[in-house]
Amino acid sequence: MAAVGTLEESALKRKERLNNLRNKNKDDDAPKRQGDDANHGKEKLPRPVFRSYKPLDESLKDNTLPAAKPEDVSEKVKTQLEASKTHEIIDEVDLVNLAPRKPDWDLKRDVAKKLEKLERRTQRAIAELIRERLKKSGEDLAQVVNAGATDRNINEDDDDND
């Protein structure tokens, strides 16, 4: 039963604190409200400013703003036109930059890496086939390579003479 007594005491203490807080808030608000009431009659309300509306009442016509006059922009336009004129004369025009790209340029770009791999594999396969033929024929690899190099040199010399 002692626990019930402590609960009642704590409930009473809590009620006292809440009442004190309510009273304190009421006391703090009282001067503000009295001051608001006193200043309310003296305080002037903001007056409307009419920018595009022309009031009919004579007392409100004092609050209209004068019509805005447009600025002279001819000087600004002249300076911008002079600044935009280029004095550089382009002698050469790069036609590559002017010509449109072909419709399949992106496909070629994407396939280029795959084609490089295939090209390397093709070269290896050709070299392997040549080695197999040379082994079957029984000729020495070094002799065939030397014969090919001398044959190429002879062909280049003939081309230079023409």
MARLUMNU-718738 format. One record per residue (C-alpha): residue number from 1; residue in one letter; chain; x, y, z. Coordinates in nm, 4 decimals. Layout:
N
SITE, NUM, A, A, X, Y, Z
...
END
This chain:
162
SITE, 1, M, A, 0.0000, 0.0000, 0.0000
SITE, 2, A, A, 0.2952, 0.2266, 0.0422
SITE, 3, A, A, 0.3416, 0.2251, -0.3339
SITE, 4, V, A, -0.0052, 0.3677, -0.3858
SITE, 5, G, A, 0.0732, 0.6567, -0.1491
SITE, 6, T, A, 0.3887, 0.7468, -0.3425
SITE, 7, L, A, 0.1978, 0.7400, -0.6688
SITE, 8, E, A, -0.0610, 0.9796, -0.5312
SITE, 9, E, A, 0.2102, 1.2117, -0.4020
SITE, 10, S, A, 0.3897, 1.2151, -0.7375
SITE, 11, A, A, 0.0584, 1.2855, -0.9141
SITE, 12, L, A, -0.0067, 1.5824, -0.6811
SITE, 13, K, A, 0.3442, 1.7190, -0.7391
SITE, 14, R, A, 0.2943, 1.6888, -1.1172
SITE, 15, K, A, -0.0373, 1.8793, -1.0958
SITE, 16, E, A, 0.1293, 2.1555, -0.8952
SITE, 17, R, A, 0.4065, 2.1928, -1.1524
SITE, 18, L, A, 0.1566, 2.2102, -1.4389
SITE, 19, N, A, -0.0492, 2.4726, -1.2537
SITE, 20, N, A, 0.2651, 2.6756, -1.1866
SITE, 21, L, A, 0.3628, 2.6612, -1.5533
SITE, 22, R, A, 0.0126, 2.7708, -1.6601
SITE, 23, N, A, 0.0149, 3.0601, -1.4186
SITE, 24, K, A, 0.3650, 3.1602, -1.5248
SITE, 25, N, A, 0.2654, 3.1605, -1.8945
SITE, 26, K, A, -0.0431, 3.3687, -1.8186
SITE, 27, D, A, 0.1657, 3.6203, -1.6240
SITE, 28, D, A, 0.4225, 3.6459, -1.9084
SITE, 29, D, A, 0.1529, 3.6982, -2.1740
SITE, 30, A, A, -0.0392, 3.9667, -1.9809
SITE, 31, P, A, 0.2016, 4.2623, -2.0452
SITE, 32, K, A, 0.2312, 4.1766, -2.4138
SITE, 33, R, A, -0.1413, 4.1762, -2.4621
SITE, 34, Q, A, -0.1841, 4.5043, -2.2799
SITE, 35, G, A, 0.0918, 4.6626, -2.4922
SITE, 36, D, A, -0.0627, 4.5256, -2.8106
SITE, 37, D, A, -0.3994, 4.6753, -2.7240
SITE, 38, A, A, -0.2417, 5.0113, -2.6465
SITE, 39, N, A, -0.0337, 5.0253, -2.9667
SITE, 40, H, A, -0.3072, 4.8828, -3.1847
SITE, 41, G, A, -0.4971, 5.2050, -3.2054
SITE, 42, K, A, -0.1847, 5.4173, -3.2668
SITE, 43, E, A, -0.0098, 5.1909, -3.5173
SITE, 44, K, A, -0.0658, 5.2779, -3.8827
SITE, 45, L, A, -0.1487, 5.0067, -4.1306
SITE, 46, P, A, 0.0671, 4.9762, -4.4397
SITE, 47, R, A, -0.0626, 5.1677, -4.7356
SITE, 48, P, A, -0.1078, 4.9871, -5.0675
SITE, 49, V, A, 0.1172, 5.0760, -5.3599
SITE, 50, F, A, -0.0467, 5.0614, -5.7021
SITE, 51, R, A, 0.1876, 4.9721, -5.9874
SITE, 52, S, A, -0.0493, 4.8933, -6.2700
SITE, 53, Y, A, -0.3894, 4.9703, -6.1183
SITE, 54, K, A, -0.5314, 5.3209, -6.1372
SITE, 55, P, A, -0.7638, 5.3760, -5.8404
SITE, 56, L, A, -1.0845, 5.5735, -5.8828
SITE, 57, D, A, -1.0785, 5.7200, -5.5317
SITE, 58, E, A, -0.8892, 6.0513, -5.5037
SITE, 59, S, A, -0.7366, 5.9616, -5.1661
SITE, 60, L, A, -0.5732, 5.6469, -5.3127
SITE, 61, K, A, -0.4299, 5.8188, -5.6210
SITE, 62, D, A, -0.1374, 5.9413, -5.4082
SITE, 63, N, A, -0.0226, 5.5792, -5.3708
SITE, 64, T, A, 0.0190, 5.5113, -5.7434
SITE, 65, L, A, 0.3671, 5.4762, -5.8833
SITE, 66, P, A, 0.4595, 5.6837, -6.1883
SITE, 67, A, A, 0.4624, 5.4987, -6.5194
SITE, 68, A, A, 0.7985, 5.3441, -6.5984
SITE, 69, K, A, 0.9845, 5.4973, -6.8895
SITE, 70, P, A, 1.1823, 5.2599, -7.1096
SITE, 71, E, A, 1.5559, 5.3144, -7.1224
SITE, 72, D, A, 1.7436, 5.3974, -7.4390
SITE, 73, V, A, 1.9100, 5.0710, -7.5357
SITE, 74, S, A, 2.0485, 5.1788, -7.8706
SITE, 75, E, A, 2.3975, 5.2367, -7.7251
SITE, 76, K, A, 2.4010, 4.8941, -7.5618
SITE, 77, V, A, 2.2936, 4.7304, -7.8876
SITE, 78, K, A, 2.5644, 4.9145, -8.0826
SITE, 79, T, A, 2.8382, 4.8049, -7.8421
SITE, 80, Q, A, 2.7222, 4.4438, -7.8561
SITE, 81, L, A, 2.7108, 4.4474, -8.2361
SITE, 82, E, A, 3.0613, 4.5910, -8.2533
SITE, 83, A, A, 3.1873, 4.3302, -8.0089
SITE, 84, S, A, 3.0323, 4.0483, -8.2123
SITE, 85, K, A, 3.2084, 4.1457, -8.5351
SITE, 86, T, A, 3.5115, 3.9281, -8.5993
SITE, 87, H, A, 3.8116, 4.0744, -8.7694
SITE, 88, E, A, 3.9744, 3.7384, -8.8353
SITE, 89, I, A, 3.9619, 3.6078, -9.1887
SITE, 90, I, A, 3.9708, 3.2313, -9.2164
SITE, 91, D, A, 4.1818, 3.1241, -9.5130
SITE, 92, E, A, 4.1296, 2.7506, -9.4902
SITE, 93, V, A, 3.8127, 2.5687, -9.4073
SITE, 94, D, A, 3.8473, 2.2181, -9.2682
SITE, 95, L, A, 3.5918, 2.0189, -9.4654
SITE, 96, V, A, 3.6188, 1.7239, -9.2272
SITE, 97, N, A, 3.4622, 1.9287, -8.9485
SITE, 98, L, A, 3.1895, 2.0646, -9.1762
SITE, 99, A, A, 3.0909, 1.7369, -9.3397
SITE, 100, P, A, 2.8304, 1.5334, -9.1547
SITE, 101, R, A, 2.9276, 1.1939, -9.0230
SITE, 102, K, A, 2.8085, 0.8832, -9.1949
SITE, 103, P, A, 2.5125, 0.7160, -9.0306
SITE, 104, D, A, 2.7116, 0.4072, -8.9331
SITE, 105, W, A, 3.0138, 0.5814, -8.7755
SITE, 106, D, A, 2.9168, 0.4730, -8.4237
SITE, 107, L, A, 2.8833, 0.1106, -8.5323
SITE, 108, K, A, 3.2309, 0.1170, -8.6865
SITE, 109, R, A, 3.3706, 0.2705, -8.3685
SITE, 110, D, A, 3.2178, -0.0013, -8.1503
SITE, 111, V, A, 3.3320, -0.2861, -8.3767
SITE, 112, A, A, 3.6910, -0.1582, -8.4200
SITE, 113, K, A, 3.8256, -0.3311, -8.1048
SITE, 114, K, A, 3.6736, -0.6633, -8.2051
SITE, 115, L, A, 3.8178, -0.6285, -8.5545
SITE, 116, E, A, 4.1661, -0.5685, -8.4108
SITE, 117, K, A, 4.1453, -0.8968, -8.2177
SITE, 118, L, A, 4.0272, -1.0804, -8.5281
SITE, 119, E, A, 4.3067, -0.9276, -8.7353
SITE, 120, R, A, 4.5709, -1.0524, -8.4907
SITE, 121, R, A, 4.4171, -1.4014, -8.4855
SITE, 122, T, A, 4.4054, -1.4040, -8.8664
SITE, 123, Q, A, 4.7743, -1.3106, -8.8919
SITE, 124, R, A, 4.8681, -1.5865, -8.6461
SITE, 125, A, A, 4.6613, -1.8402, -8.8386
SITE, 126, I, A, 4.8236, -1.7411, -9.1708
SITE, 127, A, A, 5.1708, -1.7670, -9.0166
SITE, 128, E, A, 5.0856, -2.1099, -8.8761
SITE, 129, L, A, 4.9584, -2.2320, -9.2148
SITE, 130, I, A, 5.2766, -2.1129, -9.3848
SITE, 131, R, A, 5.4907, -2.2968, -9.1276
SITE, 132, E, A, 5.2929, -2.6192, -9.1809
SITE, 133, R, A, 5.3368, -2.5966, -9.5601
SITE, 134, L, A, 5.7082, -2.5393, -9.5190
SITE, 135, K, A, 5.7381, -2.8395, -9.2881
SITE, 136, K, A, 5.5510, -3.0580, -9.5373
SITE, 137, S, A, 5.7690, -2.9456, -9.8251
SITE, 138, G, A, 6.0805, -3.0162, -9.6196
SITE, 139, E, A, 6.2525, -2.6895, -9.7000
SITE, 140, D, A, 6.4528, -2.5004, -9.4417
SITE, 141, L, A, 6.2614, -2.2069, -9.2897
SITE, 142, A, A, 6.5652, -1.9794, -9.2891
SITE, 143, Q, A, 6.6294, -2.0357, -9.6605
SITE, 144, V, A, 6.2694, -1.9529, -9.7535
SITE, 145, V, A, 6.2726, -1.6337, -9.5448
SITE, 146, N, A, 6.6017, -1.5234, -9.7053
SITE, 147, A, A, 6.4682, -1.6024, -10.0509
SITE, 148, G, A, 6.1564, -1.3960, -9.9807
SITE, 149, A, A, 6.3652, -1.1019, -9.8561
SITE, 150, T, A, 6.5930, -1.1044, -10.1598
SITE, 151, D, A, 6.2917, -1.1340, -10.3915
SITE, 152, R, A, 6.1341, -0.8295, -10.2215
SITE, 153, N, A, 6.4586, -0.6290, -10.2575
SITE, 154, I, A, 6.4750, -0.7107, -10.6279
SITE, 155, N, A, 6.1135, -0.5992, -10.6781
SITE, 156, E, A, 6.1792, -0.2697, -10.4934
SITE, 157, D, A, 6.4862, -0.2004, -10.7072
SITE, 158, D, A, 6.2842, -0.2593, -11.0220
SITE, 159, D, A, 6.0170, -0.0168, -10.9002
SITE, 160, D, A, 6.2815, 0.2511, -10.8314
SITE, 161, N, A, 6.4251, 0.2208, -11.1824
SITE, 162, D, A, 6.0879, 0.2790, -11.3461
END
